[in-house]
């Protein structure tokens, strides 16, 4: 089947985007469990980066091995190709997660999750200036506002979300992480037009993950307590990253950034629901239902007009 037709079919786009955001949402409870079983202290940034690095490095290797098992070459890349993929890996994986983990050290999970949702705004605004057929319109603006309202609601707790001041090392770094992901998504779309998106995904994850591991060790971090449980969790996180990033890269390759990015609002909703299930918390909360309705409404508003392939 023609890849372009498969990845531009409306129903396929929705299903694939939901699968990707569900998998990324499952990473939230998985990371929390991982910190516990690997005995990673909340202030140990080095160990956190190593943990993330192992996850993404393994994810990249898995994608590349699958390509080889399918008897498809992963070596027919030029020096220019590898330079572009390395830049993507260092931006989308390494820098994004350095900013994210450092930022989360200086802010709360609620504020971090909400601010991380600004990445969708960055993607849609950048696409407006970069692509002639991906301009802002009333539906996109309204859809983003409604979707972001859902992200805020799902993170509302007992204390005020706005409590405390703005810290550049905290909220500022989370915003930089969101911005890096948006820029990287657009760059990924650019370099994947004449290359295989799965191969690009495999190499960029492996390169970005390796850089995170090296930086983590330079910061004095160590990862210990490897056993069947912790190793299985790490493998699951690598698998979810490999599947989600590979499928998402294909969506970005064949569709408009502004349309695909709005699905990112589902990540914190899925993250909240799955965290509640895994951590045995109450999920029968009206705010989750309201948030899900708002996010889906926002996606509908952005997506309801028939979109053409770039």
N, C-alpha and C positions, 0 to 999 in steps of 0.2 A: 504493500500500500504506500502511496505517495506520502512522505513525512509531512510535507507542507499542508496537505489536505487534512491529515489526521490531527495535527496540532493547531489547526485554525478552525476546526469544527467546534461550534459553540458549546455543545454538550460535553465534548471531550475536554475543552479548556476548563470548564467549571469543575468537572470531576477531577482532573489532574491537579488543578489549583487547590482544591479542597484536600486532596491526598497530601500534597506538599505542606500546606499550612497545618494540617493535622499532625504530620510527622514532626514538623518544627515545634508545634505546641507541646508534643510529648517530650521534647528535650528539656523543658522546664522542670518537671518532676524528676526526670532522669538525672539532671545535673545535681539537684538537691540530694538525691539518694547517693549519687556518685561521691559527692563531698563527704558524706557520712561514712560510706564503706571504705573509701580510700584515706580516711582520717585527715582530710584537708581542712586546715583552720581557716576561718573567715578572712583573716588578714594575710594569709599566705598567697600572695598574687602569683609568685613563681610557680607554685604547685598547681594553681588553677590554670595557668597558661600551658603547663606541661600536659595536664589532663585534657584540655581543649586540643592541644597539638597532636596528641596520640589519636584522639577521635578523628580529626580531619585528615591526618596523614594516612590512617588506616582506611578512611572513606575513599580517599583518592586512589589508593592501591587497589581497593575492591573494584572500583569502576574500571580501572585499566586492565585488571585480570579478567573481568567479564568481557571486555572488548577482545582480548586475546583468545578467550574460550570460544567467542563467536567467530574466530578466525578473521578478525579485522585488524589491520595494522595500526599501531599506536606510535610508530617511529617515523612516519613520512611527514615530518615537520621540519621546516627550515629554521635557521638561526633566528630570523625575524619572528617566526611563529612562537618559538620558545621564549623570546624576549617579551612578547606581548602577553603570553600566558603567565610568565613569572610576575610581571607587573600586576596582572589581575589577581594572582594568588596572594601577593603581598598586600594588595589593597582590600580585596573582598574577604579574605580569611585572616591574615595576620593583623593588619592595622585595625580592622573593624573590631576584632575580638580583644585586642590590647586595650583600645579605648573603652570597650564595653565592660571588661572585667575591672579595669582600674576605676572607671566611673561608678560601678556598682559598689565599690569599696567605700565611696564617700556619699552615697545617697541611699534612699530606701527602695525596696523592690517595687512598691507601688509607683513612686515617682519615676523610677527607671523604666518601668514597663510603659507608662503613659508617654514619656518623652521619646522612647524608642519607636513609638507609633508615628512620630513625625517623619520617619523615613519615607512613608507613602506620599506625604506632601512633597518632599524633596524630589522624589522620582517623577511625579506628575508635573511639577513646575519645571524641572530640568528638561523633560521630554517636550514641553511646550516650546522651549527656546531652541532645541536641537533638531526636532523632527517637524517637517512642514505639515504632515498629516496626523499629528498627535497634539493638537492645540487644546488649550483650556477652553471649556465652555461652562454654561450654567450647571448642567448636570454633573460634570466632574467636580466642580467646586462644592456644590450642595452635597454630592455623594461623599466627598472627603470629610466634610464637616459632620455629617450624620454618622459616618463610620467611625470617625475619631471620637465622637460623643460616646459611642458604644465602648471604645477602648477605655475611656475615662470611667464610665459607669462600672465596668467589670472590675476595675481596680479600686473602687471606693470602699473604704474601710471605716473603722470607728473614728479615726482621726482625720483631720482635714488634709486633702491631697496637697493643698497649697501651704501647709504648715512648714515653716523654716524658710531660709533664703536660698538664692541660687548660687551654687558653687561651680566654678569652672571645672575643677577636678572631679566633680560629681556629675551634676546634670549636664554640664558643658561637654564632658567626655562622652556621655551617652548620646548626646545630640550629634557629636562628631562621628560616633560609630554609625548612627543612622544615616548620616550624610555620606559616609564612605560606602555603605552598602548601596545607596542610590546611585552614586557615581559609578561604582563597580558594575552594577546591573546594566547601565547604559554602555559601558566599555565592553562588557561581555557580549552584548548584542552586536556591537560593532565588529569585534574580532571573530565572531562565530559565523558571520555571513558566508564565508567561503571555506569554513573548516567544520569538522564534526564536533557538535556541542558536547557529546559524552567524553570525547578525548580531552577537550579543553577543561571540562569539569574535573576529570581524574587528575590531570597534571596540576591544575591550580590548587585543588584541595591538598594534594601531597606536598607541593612546594610551600604553600601557606602554613600547613600543619607542621612541617619540618622547621620552619622559621620560628613558630610559636614554641616548639620544644626547646630549641637552642636558646631563645630569649629567656624562657622559664628557668633553665639550668643556670644561665648567667646571673639571674636574679636570686640564685641560691635555693631554688625550689627542688623538691624531690617527690617522686610518686612511689608509694610503698603499699603494702597490704594487698598484693595481687593474689587472688584465689579464684575459684570457679565463679562465684557470685559477681565479684568486681570485674573480672575479665569478660563475663557474659554481658554485663551492663555496658562495658566499653565497646564491645562488638556490636551491640544493638545500636548504640549511639552513632557508631561509624556507618552502619547500614542505613540508618534513617537519613544521615547526612548525604550519603552517596546517592540514594534514591531521590531524595527531595531536590538536591542541587542539580542532578542530572536532568530530571524532568522539568524543573523550573528554567533551566538554561534553554531547553527546547522551546518552551512557551515564549521566552523572551526573544528567541531567534526568529520566530515566525509571526509574532504579534506585537502590538503596540505596547510600549513600556507603561504608558499612562493607564491602560486598561488592565493589564496583568497585575500591576503593583497594588491596586486597590484591594486585592484578595489578602494582602498582608495583614489587614485589620482582623482577620480571623485568627491569627496566631495567638494573641493574648487571650482570646475567648477560649480557644481549645486548650491553651496552657492552663487557664484557671480551672476549667472543667476536669481535665486530666490530673492536675495537681490535687484537686479535691478527692478524686477517686483513688489515686495512688497513695496519697497521704492520709486517706480515710477521714476526710473532712466533709462537712455538709454541702452537697451540691444543689439541694432544693432551695435555691436562693433566687428571689424574683429579679435581682439585679443581673444575674447571668442570662435569664430569658430576655430581659429588656435589651441587654447589650447585644445578644445574638440577633435579635430583631433589627436593631439599629444598624449593625454591621452589614447584615444581609440587605437591608434597604439601601445602604450606601453603595454596596456593590451593584445592586440592580440599577440605581440611578446612573452610575458611571457606565454601566455595561449595556443598558437596554437598547441603545441605538446600535444598529448593525455596524460592526467594525470591519474594515478591510485589512488585508495583510500589508505590512510595510513594503 
